């Protein structure tokens, strides 16, 4: 990317595929058009670190969504490995507790600049309550009280451990933003454009426009893009909706601009 090219929309496309072929195929069509491609548990388990390297070689920033949740030492080591691989974002479950979150943050800080050819640091995001869970589903895990309170409790934990931000539903974003001003990042999956059919297993969904207007810094979309007849066109359409919403929001697009600056060096 050169300094003259505008930063791509703050959209992360979830490459949730069972093998690397279709992920790299779609990835090659998205270069320069989205801020991140997201490698999650399915693709990483099937294809391993090589797919991250291949996506980086295509020119992508990689969001490694492994949702780490283990003892602090193990999470620190896995975070360090993500840094060496050149990932730009990695997720940990905020419910892993303060010690685990601090260990991840410290490992990411140590990894800065160590990955092959990387020019941006590894950011760590805390997953709050999965967007597939509703109030009853959360209660069944033994968490009493309101789901929203749990999201806020976990976001506060992520913030006090020094994480870069959280993953949360767009529906919680306005309230989270009020408590956690920028540069704390709010990344929102559970996003469905009005023209996409069905919500899949996501219980708490919003449109890309609503997510941005609520204050999201980065919008994660998977199946509405990967299941579309023309996935690259679907990504383009969602990216345009996000850019229009950013203009409507009338505030600086903090995350996207930071990414653009880092890339332009
Ligand atoms: O296909 P869909 O748009 O629902 O994909 C959402 C993506 O975001 C998936 O890859 C999923 O793992 C991820 N995600 C999520 N909820 C979270 C964190 C990540 O749905 N809280």
Boltz pocket constraint, residues with backbone or C-beta under 6 A from the ligand:
constraints:
  - pocket:
      binder: B
      contacts: [[A, 14], [A, 16], [A, 40], [A, 65], [A, 127], [A, 128], [A, 129], [A, 130], [A, 131], [A, 132], [A, 167], [A, 168], [A, 189], [A, 190], [A, 191], [A, 199], [A, 200], [A, 202], [A, 220], [A, 221], [A, 222], [A, 223], [A, 224]]
      max_distance: 6.0
